[in-house]
């Protein structure tokens, strides 16, 4: 289960105690900085980062907005304040003002290492600063206005308890009428096993890839030892990024899928408890996003779109809309057997690229991609208009001149020869103009001319997604989805594949994680003898619901047809794990036993 979500779930009960005050507008914005290690023992630097992370989460209560730990790091990068060293007080106040914070939490600590029978001890002091006044928070005691630091001494093994105590004291100094106890916050702070949390923070702070991997894997293992059914999603997310940077795509997907699975379990539990699912957090969105990116880089456009499409409106990043639009266009170009689907994908790509351009009208990359898509769609007027703006902004854009020349030729416009001459001049390197012309004369296509995609940086992604995904309301359209699924099943059963696919598209527009929709889609592709599309659809169905036995059996059958006996046997075994008495699974297993004989 996601660490941030664990804290949120634990703390949600205390928020209920606010009653009507929960609707009160936040009166303060707080930022927490990593605490300073003054013990001259760098092996304990991870403790300071853990204070920033944990206290930031624990302070999320009504009347108090929090600049999250990740948002704070993004601000530091924008202001060019190093993340590897603690800023001075003046720089800290500058950072807090940049985050519109009215309260700044700082602190320092010393560590007394363990000796013989004595456990390691931590002495920590916390200070609350009013940012606008540039002074420490004061309170009245016995009629006197005093400044009181929060000072705690305890065993280092009780670190999360200490963090809960500090969070409570910060809240109490602001409001003496807190409607919950200190024990409530301590309980909320102590949901992640201490050793797992320590390994996770150490992983964040180390620069060695080998050590990072070991720390994150240990964090997940230690977490699993105390919560066998849970997943330390934050550690899995960081491990996924580590593997992605090393281009270990299978390992990266496996780690990211653990995060998605934890989110799915949270949703299912909320549904079973008939309550609102507070599970749509940034870790799920980020993990899903990078799974989609990996699938796209592998040329698996259908799975990439299946994963990324539901995130588009949540992320609202120009680069994400541009990427999705480009993937849709690439998928359209790759679709050779189904002209209707190719046209639908091209139209979808154009719509996404228009959204991207609306959010960033000056972005030449997006305008170029939209123009090429419009050209492919036969909309030469708008394509020409957009391409003229691209070449006006960059006189050396040979690709843009080439497509512009073709659009102007189709429209019989003046200037086509001039645009073609510019393209011929700028595309000499690598014989690109000659290659483009060869393809054009052969098939009237610009297949070798690619769209332009810049993957958003992770810091941009985090800054947009973090804490923006609202808690999902109880769904009121479940019956409609069920009705549409029944309609799709019936249409498929009656051989009305086009109608079934149209219905599935309606379902996925509102229920993008509908595993059965992808199952039916896979069966349609299989009936049309399109094994690769079927393969992708069945894998996507299993991605969202691993218990769909039909998807396992059908995947096995496809691999059996490909004479991939090992994969066929694997899916036969996984189907029987779901239902060992299933007649079709048993029959298929017997078929796999004869494979290669």
URPE-V747396 format. One record per backbone hydrogen bond with DSSP energy under -0.5 kcal/mol. NH is the residue of the N-H (numbers start at 1). CO is the residue of the C=O. Records with the same first field share a line. If there is no record, write none. Layout:
NH->CO + CO
This chain:
6->2
7->3
8->4
9->5
10->6
11->7
12->8
13->9
14->11
15->11
16->12
17->14
18->15
19->16
21->18
22->19
23->20
24->21
27->63
28->63
30->65
31->103
32->67
33->105
35->48
36->107
38->36 + 109
44->41
45->42
47->44
48->44 + 45
49->45
50->46
51->47
52->48
53->49
54->50
55->51
56->52
57->53
58->54
59->55
60->57
61->59 + 64
63->24
64->61
65->28
67->30
68->66
72->68
73->69
74->70
75->71
76->72
77->73
78->74
79->75
80->77
81->76
82->80
92->88
93->89
94->90
95->91
96->92
97->93
98->94
99->95
100->97
101->96
102->29
103->29
104->129
105->31
106->104 + 127
108->125
109->36
110->123
112->121
113->111
115->118
118->115
121->112
122->154
123->110
124->122 + 152
125->108
126->150
127->106
129->104 + 127
130->135
131->102 + 129
134->130
135->130
137->128
139->146
141->139 + 144
144->141
146->139 + 144
148->137 + 146
149->147
150->126
151->149
152->124
154->122
156->120
158->155
159->156
162->158
163->159
164->160
165->161
166->162
167->163
168->164
169->165
170->166
171->167
172->168
173->169
174->170
175->171
178->175
185->181
186->182
187->183
188->184
189->185
190->186 + 187
191->188
193->191
197->193
198->194
199->195
200->196
201->197
202->198
203->199
204->200
205->201
206->202
212->208
213->209
214->210
215->211
216->212
217->213
218->214
219->215
220->216
221->217
222->218
223->219
224->220
225->221
226->222 + 223
227->223
230->227
233->1 + 231
236->232
237->233
238->234
239->235
240->236
241->237
242->238
243->239
244->240
245->241
246->242
247->244
248->243
249->247
252->248
253->249
254->250
255->251
256->252
257->253
258->254
259->255
260->256
261->257
262->258
263->259
264->260
265->261
266->262
267->263
268->264
269->265
270->266
271->267
272->268
273->269
274->271
275->270
277->472
278->276
279->277
281->279
285->281
286->282
287->283
288->284
289->285
290->286
291->287
292->288
293->289
294->290
295->291
296->292
297->293
298->294
299->296
300->295
301->299
304->300
305->301
306->302
307->303
308->304
309->305
311->308
312->308 + 309
315->311
316->312
320->317
321->317
322->318
323->319
324->320
325->321
326->322
327->323
328->324
329->325
330->326
331->327
332->328
333->329
334->330
335->331
336->334
339->337
342->338
343->339
344->340
345->341
346->342
347->343
348->344
349->345
350->346
351->347
352->348
353->349
354->350
355->351
356->352
357->353
358->354
359->355
360->356
363->360
364->362
367->363
368->364
369->365
370->366
371->367
372->368
373->369
374->370
375->371
376->372
377->373
378->375
379->374
380->378
383->379
384->380
385->381
386->382
387->383
388->384
389->385
390->386
391->387
392->388
393->389
394->390
397->394
398->396
401->397
402->398
403->399
404->400
405->401
406->402
407->403
408->404
409->405
410->406
411->407
412->409
413->408
416->413
419->415
420->416
421->417
422->418
423->419
424->420
425->421
426->422
427->423
428->425
431->428
432->429
433->427
435->431
436->432
437->433
438->434
439->435
440->436
441->437
442->438
443->439
444->440
445->439
449->446
450->448
453->451
455->453
461->457
462->458
463->459
464->460
465->461
466->462
468->465
469->465
470->468
472->277
481->477
482->478
483->479
484->480
485->481
486->482
487->483
488->484
489->485
490->486
491->487
492->488
493->489
494->490
495->492
496->491
497->495
500->496
501->497
502->498
503->499
504->500
505->501
506->502
507->503
508->504
509->505
510->506 + 507
511->507
514->511
515->513
518->514
519->515
520->516
521->517
522->518
523->519
524->520
525->521
526->522
527->523
528->524
529->526
530->525
531->529
534->530
535->531
536->532
537->533
538->534
539->535
540->536
541->537
542->538
543->539
544->540
545->541
548->545
549->547
551->548
552->548
553->549
554->550
555->551
556->552
557->553
558->554
559->555
560->556
561->557
562->558
563->560
564->559
565->563
568->564
569->565
570->566
571->567
572->568
573->569
574->570
575->571
576->572
577->573
578->574
579->575
582->579
586->582
587->583
588->584
589->585
590->586
591->587
592->588
593->589
594->590 + 591
595->592
597->594
